[in-house]
């Protein structure tokens, strides 16, 4: 038995034995879960790493219906703003990026079960029908027919003579692009796209339809199913300190205005990538200045009365069922680390900031 399978067995035993119910005694408040896409089949888990299989998602939703109370972002905010009780059984479902399979699969499933959810979209990609830069980097370096690639935009060369080498190259380039200013990240994306012929691009886009993003009409259909639409910036721009102050503000104001043009109030933001190093003080201040009620991160933790509304913690919907149950039931273990992260970003901050 591999170490991975042994861990899954131990996690299952802890769940069946009731040990995970004991973990819940330390929980202090609700959990916000985040996902990206959901697909019936995943052909290449490296290209499609943001997409969960439908059977696993259905199993997780069944677990939540049995053991948790799924609430909306609006209700969660009202609880914090009004000092209402924060119940550890409560869970909020959120989906980042705005993949078309959210309309095809997620919306109908959750709507039929009367479960609220929120979608965070990159408005330029929604408007122009473009795919995200990270998709193009991964698919180009994994499927170009070239055996060596020299990227001037990163000053790097990569040997692509093996699947392992291609995966490593894609990972390195994605990380460079994520830490770069937006204009350089776009140069990296464009140079990777150029490694494919137009015919290859069309064929790969067809093969990986999972990474197609919705349009405004698609989002309207999701809103009719009960979805809340929030901002994921205009260009899916990561708001770290390497972005100019002007760019950060533009990303938030333009995305908020675009969403409000179609759906009225846009009160929620999910920071792209969303780790502590991905959110600058300028981004935090800009989110408050344009009056977002909440800014959601990918920093793990539970929602408590000490949570900063513009630095909301979230737990990832793990891609293994037993890991999902364990993370959900042990969510309190991240609370101290969340508070430490919040104070590192905002020294001297001692209380939540309601937008």
JOGI-V924073 format. One record per residue. PSI is psi in degrees with one decimal (999 if undefined). OMEGA is omega in whole degrees, -180 to 180 (NA if undefined). NEAR is the number of other ideal C-beta (glycine too) atoms within 12 Angstrom. Layout:
psi = <PSI	PSI>
omega = <OMEGA	OMEGA>
near = <NEAR	NEAR>
This chain:
psi = <130.9	162.0	-33.9	-48.2	-35.2	-40.1	-44.7	-38.2	-44.3	-39.1	-41.0	-41.9	-38.9	-29.5	-47.8	-31.1	-13.3	-1.0	-36.9	-24.5	-32.7	-36.3	-34.7	-19.0	-22.3	-3.6	141.5	-14.2	-174.7	165.9	134.9	119.0	144.3	141.2	179.5	-88.7	165.3	129.6	149.6	-40.6	139.9	115.7	-38.4	103.0	-12.6	-48.6	-42.7	34.5	-15.9	4.4	126.0	146.6	143.8	-45.2	-40.0	-42.3	-43.1	-38.2	-39.7	-41.5	-39.9	-40.0	-43.2	-39.9	-32.9	-37.0	-8.8	172.4	109.6	121.9	168.9	162.4	-38.0	-44.2	-38.8	-45.0	-43.7	-38.2	-44.9	-47.0	-34.8	0.9	23.8	163.0	132.5	109.6	122.8	-16.9	-15.0	142.4	140.5	136.2	124.4	151.3	123.6	150.3	-38.1	43.3	147.9	-25.5	-12.9	-35.3	-41.4	-34.0	-55.4	-50.8	-53.7	-38.3	-50.6	-35.5	-41.6	-30.1	1.6	42.1	123.6	155.3	165.2	143.6	130.0	123.6	148.8	110.1	-33.5	-39.5	-36.5	-43.3	-38.5	-1.4	28.3	160.3	162.0	152.6	-39.0	-32.7	-48.0	-37.1	-47.8	-49.7	-35.1	-47.8	-23.1	-27.2	-0.3	147.9	-7.0	147.3	-15.7	138.0	131.1	116.9	109.5	-32.7	-23.4	-4.5	42.9	151.7	145.4	135.6	126.7	43.5	-4.2	158.4	-41.7	-41.9	-37.6	-42.1	-44.5	-41.8	-45.8	-42.5	-42.1	-42.4	-39.3	-43.9	-39.5	-44.8	-37.9	-31.2	-5.1	157.4	157.1	-43.5	-36.5	-38.3	-37.3	-35.4	-42.0	-46.4	-49.0	-38.1	-34.4	-42.6	-36.4	-12.0	-7.3	145.3	163.8	-35.9	-40.3	-40.7	-46.2	-42.9	-42.3	-38.9	-36.1	-42.0	-40.5	57.4	-18.5	-30.4	9.9	137.9	158.2	164.4	-179.8	-38.9	-39.1	-44.5	-37.4	-38.1	-36.7	-38.7	-39.6	-23.6	-1.9	8.1	147.9	132.0	129.3	172.7	140.2	35.2	173.5	-41.6	21.9	40.1	128.4	124.3	48.5	179.9	-11.3	-11.7	145.6	154.7	-40.1	-40.0	-41.9	-47.5	-39.4	-42.2	-41.7	-43.4	-40.9	-39.7	-41.5	-43.9	-40.3	-43.0	-41.3	-29.6	-34.2	-33.2	10.0	-145.9	134.0	104.0	-5.5	144.2	138.0	116.4	125.2	136.9	-55.6	10.6	174.5	-39.9	-7.9	0.7	110.0	165.1	-34.9	-42.3	-43.2	-48.2	-37.0	-38.6	-38.5	-38.4	-36.4	5.4	46.9	138.3	-39.8	145.7	115.7	132.3	-174.1	21.2	126.9	147.3	173.6	160.9	121.4	177.3	-13.8	2.7	135.9	123.1	-20.6	5.5	57.6	132.5	153.8	153.5	133.7	139.0	94.8	150.8	8.1	134.9	-47.2	-35.1	-40.4	-50.8	-42.2	-48.7	-39.7	-41.4	-21.0	20.5	-25.7	-21.6	-17.9	-5.7	-41.2	-40.8	-36.8	-47.1	-37.4	-40.3	-41.8	-42.3	-27.5	-37.5	-37.7	75.1	136.8	-7.2	127.9	-5.4	168.5	157.8	106.8	126.6	999>
omega = <180	179	179	180	178	178	180	178	179	179	178	179	179	178	-179	-178	-178	-179	-179	174	178	178	-176	180	-179	-178	-176	-177	-177	176	171	179	174	178	172	179	176	-177	175	-179	176	-175	-179	-175	176	176	-173	-174	-180	-175	179	177	-179	180	179	179	178	180	178	178	178	178	-180	180	-178	-170	-176	176	-178	-178	-180	174	179	-179	178	179	180	178	-179	-175	-176	180	178	-178	175	-174	179	177	-175	180	173	180	179	-178	-177	170	178	179	-177	178	171	177	-175	-173	-172	-176	179	-178	-177	179	179	-180	-180	179	179	179	-179	179	179	-170	172	-165	178	179	177	-177	-171	179	-180	173	-176	-178	-178	175	-177	178	-178	-174	-179	-176	177	-171	174	178	179	180	176	179	174	-179	179	-177	178	-177	-179	174	-176	172	-176	-176	179	177	-180	179	179	179	180	180	180	180	-179	-178	177	-179	177	-180	-179	-178	-176	168	-173	-176	178	177	178	175	179	178	-177	-180	176	178	-179	178	-180	172	178	178	177	180	-180	-179	-179	177	177	179	-178	177	178	-174	173	-180	-179	168	-178	179	177	180	177	178	178	176	178	177	177	-179	168	-179	179	-177	170	-174	-178	-177	-172	-176	178	-167	180	-175	178	175	176	179	-179	180	180	-179	179	-179	-176	-177	-178	-180	180	-179	-179	-180	-179	177	-176	-169	-178	-174	171	-169	-173	-180	167	-179	176	-175	162	175	-179	-178	-179	-176	179	175	177	179	178	-179	180	178	178	-177	-180	169	164	176	-178	169	-173	-180	168	174	-175	177	177	177	178	178	176	179	174	-176	178	174	-175	176	174	177	-180	174	-172	-175	170	-172	-177	175	179	-179	-178	180	179	-178	179	-174	-179	-177	-178	-171	-180	179	177	-179	178	179	180	-179	176	179	-176	-179	180	179	-177	-178	-179	180	178	-178	NA>
near = <9	8	9	13	13	13	17	23	17	20	28	21	17	22	28	14	13	13	19	30	20	15	23	27	14	19	31	28	35	41	46	51	43	40	44	40	41	39	33	21	19	27	22	25	19	27	34	32	26	36	39	38	26	24	19	26	35	23	23	39	33	20	27	32	21	15	23	31	23	34	34	30	44	23	25	43	34	21	29	35	21	13	12	18	19	32	24	28	24	35	43	44	45	46	48	43	43	49	41	36	38	45	36	24	31	44	35	23	31	34	22	15	21	15	29	29	43	49	47	52	49	43	41	29	37	43	25	17	18	28	37	42	40	37	42	38	46	39	39	40	44	40	34	29	18	24	17	18	33	20	33	15	27	28	15	22	17	33	17	28	14	13	15	15	20	33	24	22	36	36	22	25	41	35	23	30	41	33	23	28	27	32	19	28	36	25	24	37	38	22	30	43	30	24	35	28	16	11	12	23	23	14	16	33	27	15	21	37	26	38	37	31	39	39	22	25	17	29	39	21	24	40	30	16	28	27	36	39	46	49	50	49	50	33	35	42	44	40	47	32	21	25	35	21	20	16	31	38	27	27	39	46	26	28	43	38	21	31	40	21	18	25	29	14	21	40	34	43	50	47	47	44	35	38	27	31	23	32	41	29	24	25	43	35	24	36	42	26	21	31	24	40	32	44	50	45	43	36	37	33	38	42	46	34	22	26	40	35	38	40	45	52	47	43	43	32	40	28	27	23	26	30	26	36	35	27	33	40	34	32	39	30	21	31	29	20	20	36	28	20	30	34	19	19	33	25	11	10	22	12	17	31	28	24	30>
